[in-house]
């Protein structure tokens, strides 16, 4: 059973659903493994738990 893990910022349920559908479809196309064997796991991180260039995403967004 292939497991595909995605770690990202918090996002809308609709976006996650699209990711699950399209990533599964692409994985099936490439591997030829049936879709019911794939598990997609999405872990969401708060903007205070992600940093770029020494600043949190939250701080970067506030400065924009």
Number of C-alpha atoms within 10 A of each C-alpha: 10 12 10 14 11 14 10 13 16 13 10 8 9 9 10 15 11 11 15 18 13 12 15 21 15 12 16 16 12 9 8 10 14 13 16 10 11 18 14 15 13 16 11 13 13 12 16 12 11 14 13 9 7 8 11 16 18 14 13 14 9 8 7 5
